[in-house]
Amino acid sequence: MRMQFWKDTIDKVYSGNAPQQPIALALQDSLQHANLSSMWLKRIITERMANLDDHPFMTIKEMEDYGENTASSLLYLQLESLNVRDVQVDHVVSHLGKMMGISTFLRSLPFHLAQKRLVLPVQITAKHNISQEAVMRGDIERVDDAVFEVATAAYDQLLTARSLLNTVNPEAFPVILSAIPHIRYLERLEQHDFNVFEPKLQRKDWKLPLVLWSSYRNRKI
């Protein structure tokens, strides 16, 4: 019902009849300043609806698709807010969104386990003989091997995005910077041997502002 509410709300906002709800009013106001496509908003909602039952991802590809439909869609909207419409930029943020989606699930793995949900793809857990029931009981042996494989898929998406950066319109770079916190997490995850349960990984990254400034200045991620 909540997701249907948001679908209906978006339709009303784009028809010029926004309900008296703070987010709806803010979105209606934003449409006065930027030409935002409703399809990206609906795409996010549709993907969330498809995952309401918390069914596990079967493959890394499914996890990447989730990132594309959620994180990438937000990046597309941000590009539109900057009036940047460029196929090359879209390719970059598509790969970045997939990376961001994967890294988000890796970072939230301890939380999801507390909720009795293992978010690692079934294909990967089966490959490494990881039993969800055993993990729930605290047996995390071989989990780091599975995390390494999933994180590698995220890195692959990042490397592809980086290879295309020289084709990107400089005006789009503020949007691309959204990937920096996720890149930093993956780097720190590697430093801790892909142990997602390392408490230091849940701490705030005090270097993040400096890294963001340096990335923006050098046009690199």
C-alpha positions in Angstrom: 0.0 0.0 0.0 2.8 2.4 0.8 4.5 1.8 -2.6 1.2 2.2 -4.4 0.7 5.5 -2.5 4.0 6.8 -3.9 3.2 5.7 -7.4 -0.1 7.5 -7.2 1.6 10.5 -5.6 4.0 10.8 -8.5 1.2 10.7 -11.0 -0.6 13.5 -9.1 2.6 15.6 -8.9 3.3 15.3 -12.6 -0.3 16.2 -13.4 0.1 19.4 -11.3 -2.1 18.2 -8.5 0.4 17.3 -5.7 -1.2 16.1 -2.4 -0.4 18.2 0.7 2.5 16.0 1.7 6.0 17.4 2.3 7.9 15.2 -0.2 5.3 15.6 -2.8 5.3 19.4 -2.5 9.1 19.4 -2.6 9.1 17.3 -5.8 6.4 19.6 -7.3 8.6 22.6 -6.6 11.7 20.9 -8.0 9.8 20.4 -11.3 9.7 24.2 -11.6 13.5 24.3 -11.8 14.4 21.0 -13.5 12.9 18.7 -16.1 12.9 15.4 -14.1 11.6 12.3 -15.8 9.0 10.5 -13.8 10.1 7.1 -15.2 13.2 7.1 -13.0 11.1 7.7 -9.8 8.7 4.9 -10.8 11.5 2.6 -11.7 12.8 2.9 -8.1 9.4 2.2 -6.6 8.8 -0.8 -8.9 12.1 -2.3 -7.9 11.4 -1.8 -4.2 8.0 -3.4 -4.7 9.6 -6.4 -6.4 11.8 -6.9 -3.3 9.3 -6.3 -0.5 9.3 -10.0 0.4 13.1 -9.9 0.9 13.7 -12.8 -1.4 17.4 -13.6 -1.8 19.3 -12.6 -4.9 20.1 -15.7 -6.9 23.1 -14.2 -8.8 25.4 -11.2 -8.7 23.7 -10.1 -11.9 20.4 -9.7 -10.0 22.2 -7.7 -7.3 23.6 -5.4 -10.1 20.2 -5.0 -11.6 18.8 -3.9 -8.3 21.6 -1.3 -8.1 20.8 -0.1 -11.7 17.1 0.3 -11.0 17.6 2.1 -7.6 21.0 3.8 -7.2 21.6 4.5 -10.9 18.0 5.8 -11.3 18.8 8.4 -8.5 22.0 9.4 -10.4 20.0 9.8 -13.6 17.7 12.2 -11.8 20.6 14.1 -10.4 22.0 14.5 -13.9 18.7 15.8 -15.1 18.7 18.3 -12.2 21.9 19.6 -13.6 20.5 19.6 -17.1 23.1 17.1 -18.2 21.7 14.6 -20.8 24.6 12.7 -22.3 24.8 9.0 -23.3 28.4 8.7 -22.2 27.6 10.0 -18.8 24.7 7.7 -18.5 27.0 4.7 -19.2 29.3 5.9 -16.4 26.6 6.3 -13.8 25.0 3.0 -14.8 28.1 1.2 -13.8 28.6 3.4 -10.7 25.0 2.7 -9.6 25.6 -1.0 -9.8 28.8 -0.7 -7.8 26.9 1.4 -5.2 24.1 -1.1 -4.9 26.5 -3.9 -4.3 28.6 -2.0 -1.7 25.4 -1.0 0.1 24.4 -4.6 0.5 27.9 -5.6 1.7 28.0 -2.8 4.2 24.5 -3.7 5.5 25.3 -7.4 5.7 25.7 -7.5 9.5 22.4 -5.6 10.0 20.5 -7.9 7.6 21.9 -10.9 9.4 20.5 -9.5 12.7 17.2 -9.5 10.8 17.6 -13.1 9.8 18.4 -12.3 6.2 21.5 -13.2 4.2 21.9 -10.8 1.3 24.8 -12.5 -0.4 23.7 -14.1 -3.8 22.6 -17.8 -3.5 25.0 -18.7 -6.4 27.9 -17.4 -4.4 27.0 -18.9 -1.0 26.4 -22.3 -2.7 29.8 -22.0 -4.4 31.5 -21.5 -1.1 29.4 -24.0 0.8 27.9 -21.4 3.1 24.7 -22.3 4.9 22.4 -19.5 5.8 21.3 -21.4 8.9 24.9 -21.8 10.0 25.7 -18.1 9.5 22.6 -17.2 11.6 24.1 -19.3 14.3 27.3 -17.3 14.2 29.4 -19.6 11.9 30.9 -17.0 9.6 33.7 -19.2 8.2 34.1 -18.7 4.4 31.8 -15.6 4.5 34.9 -13.5 3.7 35.5 -15.5 0.6 32.0 -14.9 -0.6 32.3 -11.2 0.2 35.5 -11.0 -1.7 33.8 -12.4 -4.8 30.9 -10.0 -4.6 33.2 -7.1 -3.9 35.2 -8.0 -6.9 32.1 -7.6 -9.0 31.6 -4.2 -7.6 35.2 -3.3 -8.4 34.7 -4.5 -12.0 31.8 -2.0 -12.3 34.0 0.7 -10.9 36.9 0.0 -13.2 34.6 0.2 -16.2 33.2 3.5 -15.0 36.8 4.8 -14.5 37.7 3.8 -18.0 35.0 6.1 -19.4 35.6 9.1 -17.2 37.6 11.0 -19.9 34.4 11.1 -22.0 32.3 12.7 -19.3 31.0 16.2 -19.4 32.7 18.1 -16.5 29.3 19.5 -15.5 28.3 15.9 -14.5 31.1 15.4 -12.0 29.2 16.5 -8.9 26.9 13.5 -9.5 29.7 11.1 -10.1 31.1 12.1 -6.7 28.2 10.3 -5.1 30.2 7.1 -5.7 33.1 8.2 -3.5 31.8 7.0 -0.1 31.1 3.6 -1.6 34.6 3.4 -3.2 36.1 4.3 0.2 34.1 1.5 1.9 35.3 -1.0 -0.7 38.9 0.1 -0.2 38.6 -0.2 3.6 36.9 -3.6 3.2 39.9 -4.8 1.3 42.2 -3.5 4.0 40.4 -5.6 6.5 40.5 -8.8 4.4 36.9 -8.5 3.3 35.7 -9.1 6.9 32.3 -7.2 6.8 32.0 -7.7 10.6 35.1 -5.6 11.3 33.7 -2.8 13.7 36.0 -0.2 12.1 34.1 -0.5 8.9 31.0 0.9 10.6 32.8 4.0 11.8 32.5 7.4 10.1 35.2 8.1 7.5 36.8 11.3 8.7 38.9 11.5 5.5 35.8 11.6 3.3 35.5 15.4 2.9 39.2 15.6 1.9 38.8 12.8 -0.6 35.7 14.4 -2.1 37.5 17.7 -2.5 40.5 16.0 -4.1 38.4 14.0 -6.5 36.4 17.0 -7.6 39.6 19.0 -8.1 41.4 16.2 -10.1 38.3 14.9 -11.8 39.1 11.4 -10.7 37.3 8.7 -8.6 
